[in-house]
Amino acid sequence: MNRSELFEFVKEQYGTQPDYPWHDRNAVLRHKDNNKWYGIVMEVERNKLCLPGDEVVDVLNVKCDPVLIGSLRTRKGFCPAYHMNKDKWISICLDSGVPDEEIENLIAMSYELTE
């Protein structure tokens, strides 16, 4: 799933549009009723995620069940949350081959956890 596919999914599923509070490519996904974040899409250098290389990649941070976070971190495409609480949030590298359905399920969990 890439950035535009992700934004299309959240628009259709939750009726939300990305918000750009820093006036760059980093986008926040917010609940329409309470403005709480349920996701953030950022451009991050791979080496800041403890991954090899220094290319910039798109990363999605979502809130997640802390029990699930430990097992996700052992899998390709998942890293400790970048600039968020690492016990409650996880980063997903959008170019890593994580199946779209799994990303969608994690977005749904984050949406529910942040209501």
N, C-alpha and C positions, 0 to 999 in steps of 0.2 A: 504494500500500500504506500502510495506516495502522498505528499502534502495535499495536493488538490483532491485526490480521491478521499482522503480523510475528511477534508472540509465539506465535501459533497455528502459524505455519510452522516456527519453530525447535523448538517442542515436538514436532511431528509428525516433522520431519526429523532432529533431533539429540537429542531426548529431554531438552531443557533448558528450564528455567523462568527468567524474568528474576529477577535478584538486585538488591535495593535497598539497597546498603551505606550510602547517605547518608540513608536514610529520607525520601526525597522521590520525585518522579516519574522521576528519572534511574535507568536500569536497566542493569545489566551482564549480558552474555550470556557464560557461562563453559562451558568444557569440563567434563564431569562427572568425568573421571578425573584431570586435573591442575589444575583451577581457573583455568587461563589464560583471559584474556579473548579472545573472538573478535569481540566487538561491544559497543557501548555505545549506548543510546538516551537522548538528552538533550533537554531543553527549552532552546532557545537563542534569543536575540533575533536577528532577521534582520541587524541592523546589525553584530553581532559576527562574522558570516560574510561580511562585505563585500557584503551584499545590501541593496537599498533597503527602507526601512521599519524599524520597531522592534517589530513583532509577534513573539510567541514562536512558534517552530515546532519540530516534532519532527525531530530529526536522528539518523541512524544513522551511527556511525563504524565502519568495517571496515578491517582490514589488507588491503593490496593490493600487487600486483606494482608496484614503483617505475616500471617502464617504462610501465605502463598508466595510472598516476596522472596523468602530464602530459596525456595526451589526454582523460581524464575531466574534468579541471578546466576544460577549454574548453567543456564542455557544460552546458546548463541542468540544474540540480538537484544539481550536484556542486560542492563547495568544498574548499579546503585543510582538513585535519583540524582540528577544534576541540579544543584542549587535548590533542592527541596529536602524535606524531612526524609531521610533514607530508611526510616523504620515504617513509614506509611505511604511512600511514593516510590515508583520505579520508572526508569527510563527505558524506552523501547526505541532502538535504532530502526528507522523506517526503511532503510535500504538493506536490512539484514536477512530478509526472507521469512520473517515471522508471518504466519498465515493471516490473511485479512480477517477471517472469522475470529481468530484469537485476539487480534487487536480490537475488533468490535466488541467482543465479550469483556475485555478489560476496560474499554471506554464505558460500557454499561455499568460495570461494577463501580468505577470511579464516579459516574453520574449519581448512582444510588448512595454511595458513601458520603457524598458532599451535599446532598439535598438538605 
